[in-house]
Each structure stands twice: as structure tokens, then as C-alpha cells.
Amino acid sequence: MNVMIIIPAFNEEKHIKDVVNTALKYGDVIVVDDGSSDNTSENARSSGVKVIVTKTNKGKGNAIKTGIKEALKSSYDVFIFLDGDGQHDPNLIPEFLEKLDNADIVIGSRFLKQEIKNMPSQRRLSNLITTKLISFISKKPLTDSQSGFRGVSKKIAETFLKSPYDDYRFESDVLIKSPNKIKYDEVSIPVIYNDEVSSIRNTHTIKYILFISKAVFIYIYNKIINFKG
């Protein structure tokens, strides 16, 4: 199994080298530096991996798609996505690879087997509501739709490129629009918070609410049309 690990990163000079060095034990690595103003790209390159740098901060979705496009030039079977800030433990990658033998998408879930104590209550509630809605729309049994730690087959990675979103909406959009017949699985992952500052702003929240509202509306509308038809 040829494994490509894609790590989107924005101003992660403190953690990126450790994340990359650990990830390298399980496959090849591409780091996409999403317009960082610190030494993220230099620190990643010091580990000998390919680093793609965007001149401006275009969003996590764009970074992931950029990594996928580069990886598809070679013969990789599966793709692992994880954040460069140390929240995701690369040592869990073998669990993702094992489940990818029988699944198309494997999501690292923070809520699968544990009680979350160190996640802010507002964030936990928001994730719960969003996950329930996305599970309802996509008809996929999810417990953590917002997790960025994921493993996918090559054919699914190719469909991710069709998402029109370059920001935080990307990770939800690809779940909603993924083919109905694909197989899902989850891996229990710990909740790890370092010294990062949340990049989520009020404008982001409003955009995301509108995004989810639109997805629910389209789902209900299609149900009504199909029922009348």
C-alpha cells in the first residue's frame, strides 16, 4: 500500500517538524504551507519532505486540494490528512490504514469512545449539532464531522477536488457530497490542544451556519420534489 500523508499548515513552526518526522514512519509526506509568515516551510523542509508554499493564506480546503493534486501525479493508493499543529498524533496512522482495507473514508473521531472534558462546551455543542445535521443529510453514521484527521482511498481523494470551498467548509462539504455507496469507518483519537489560538471568527461562524442551512434546505427540497414526482 503506497501511502501519501498530506499536512496543511499555517504558522506552525513550533510543531511541524515533530509532526512530519513522526508521519514519515508511515508513508511519504507533503506539507502545504498555506501562506505562513513564520518558519513553517523551512522547518518542514529540514525533514526532507516536499513542501508546497502558497503566497497567501487561501484556506485549509485549498491546502488539502493542492496536496491531493500533487500526490495524484504519483501512484499512491491511500491518502492521510492531518493537521500540522500537533493536535493529531501521526502514530495513529496505522489504525487508519488498517480500516482503509475495508472502507473508503476513515475519520478520526474525538467522540467515539471517550468523554470529552477539555474541549470548550460551546465548541462541543456546535460539533454535536453539526455532526447530527451532516449525518442526516449525507445518510452516513458520523460521530465527529469536524475532525481533520482522515484517511481516504484514491478514488475518494479525487472527488474531493470537486468541492468549491477552500476554507473550513471544505471538510463538511466533501462529507455531504461524497457518494452514497461509499463505506465509512472511524478511529478513536484523543483530544489534544497545544498553545494554538483558534482562527475561527464570527464571520466564519455566520458563513458556516449559512452553509449548513443551505445544505439542509437543498436536502428537504429534493425530498419534496422526488415525493411529488
N, C-alpha and C positions, 0 to 999 in steps of 0.2 A: 504494500500500500504506500503510494507516494503522497506525502503529507506536506501541505503548504500552510504555514501559520501566518496570518495577516494581523498586524498590530497597528491600529490607528493611534496616533499620539499627538497631543498638543501641549506643549510646555511641560514635558515630563522628564526633564534632565535628571531628576533625583532617582527615578525608579526604572527608567527604560533599559539601562544596561543589565540590571539584575533580571528583569523580565525576559529580555532577549536571550541572555545566557542560559537561563533555565529552559526556555522554549526550544532552544536549539537541540536539546537532548531528544526531542520527539519529532523533529522534521525541519524542513527548510523554513526560513523566516523572511518576510518582507515587512519593513516598517514604513508606514506612510506618515510623514511629518506634516501635519495639517497647518502649515504656516506658523510654526513656533517662533518665539522671539528669544528663546534660550538655547542651550546646547543639546537639545534633544537629538537632532540628527547626527551631530558629531559623536555623542556618546553611543548611539546605536551603531554607527559605522565602526567604532572601535572594536566591536564584537565580530566584525567581518561579514555582516549581513547586508543585503540590498536595502537601500533607503531611498524612497521617493519623496521629494520635498515639493509641496505646493507653495507658491509665493505668498498666498493669502490664506486665511482661515476660511475654508469652504464648508466645513461641517463633517461630522463623523460618517454620515452616509456616503458623502463624496469620497472620503478617505478609504472606506471599505471597498467601494466600487472601483477606485483606482487600483487598489491592491489586487482585486479579482481580475481586472483586465490584464494586469501584468502577469499574474500567475497562470492565466489561461493560455499564455504563449508557450507554456511547457506542459508536460504530461503528468499533471497531478490528479489524483483520484478523489481526495477529500480536502476540505478547507476548514481550518480552525480560525475563529475570530476571537480575540481577547484584547482587553484594554491595556494600555501601557503604563497605567498609574499604580500598578501593584495590587489592585482590588481582586484580580483574578489570578489564581495560583496555576501556573503552567504545568505543575506536577500532576494536575488532574486530567491532562490531555489524554493519557492512555484510556481513561474511562470513557471519554467521548469517542475515541477511535473504536473501542470495543462495541459500543452501542451503534455506531455507524455501519457495522456489518449488516444490521437489520433495519436501519432507519435512514431516512433522507435528511432529516433535521434533528439535531440533538441540542437541547437548550440547557444551560447551566442554571438551575433554579435555586434561589435562596430560600424558598418557602416549601420545598418538597418534603423535608424530613425534620425540620427544626423550627423552634420558636425564635422569632427574630426579636432580640432585645436591644440591640444597639443601632437600629435604624429609626430615624425620626418618625413619630406616629403619623404625621401628615403625609410623609413620603410613602409609608407602608400602606395607608388607606388609599392613596392615589394609585399605587401599583395594583392593589387588590381590585379596585373598581375597573381600572383599565384592562386588567387581565381577564376579568369576567366578561367585559364587553367584546374584547377581541376573540375570546373563546367562543362566544355566542355567534359572532359574525362569521368567523372562519370555520366553525364546527370542529375545532381542534381542542383537545383537553389540555389546557396550559395552566401552570401554576405561577409562572413568572415571565410575563410577556416583555418586560423591560430589560431583561438581562442581556448584556452584550457579549457574554461568553457563550459561543455557539460553535457547533460543528455541522457542516453540510456536505452533501455529495456534490460532485462536479456539476451534474445537471441542474441542481437547485441553485448553485452559485451563479450559474449563467442566467437564471431567471431574475436574480437579484438586480442585475444590471438594468432591468426594465423599470425599476422604481423611479418616479420623477423627483423624489425627495433626496436632498443632500444633507439634511440636518438630522436631529434626533427622531423625527417622524419616520425615517427610513426603516428602523428596526421593527416598528409596528406594521408599517405598510407591507413589508415583504411577508409577514406572517398572514396578514389579511388576504393578500393576493396570491399566496402560494397555492399550487394545485390541490384540489380536494382529496385526491387519492394518495398523496404522499404520506409516508409513515413518520410519526413523531415519537421522540422519546426525551427523557430528561435525566440530568445528572445533578445530584445534590451538591451544591457548592456553599462554602462558608461566606458570611458577610464580613468583608474586610474593608475598613475605612482607614486611610492614612491621613495625611495632612492636607488633602486636596480641598479646594473651595468649590462648591457647586457652581456650575456655569449656567444653571437654569435661571432664567429671568421671567418676570411677569409676562412679557410679550411672548416668550416661548410657551408659557402655560396656556395663554389665550389661543395661540396658534394650534397647540395640541388639542385643546378642547374642541376647536372648530374642526380639526382633522377627524377626531373620533366621532363627532356629531354627524359629519358628512358621511362617514363610513356606515354608521347606523341607519341614517336616512336612506342611503342607496340600497342597503340590505332590505329594509322594510318595503321600499318602493318596488324592488324587483320581486319580492314575495307577492305583493298585491297584484302586480302585472301578470305574473305567472299564474296566480289563482284565477284571475278574470279570463286569462287565455284558455 
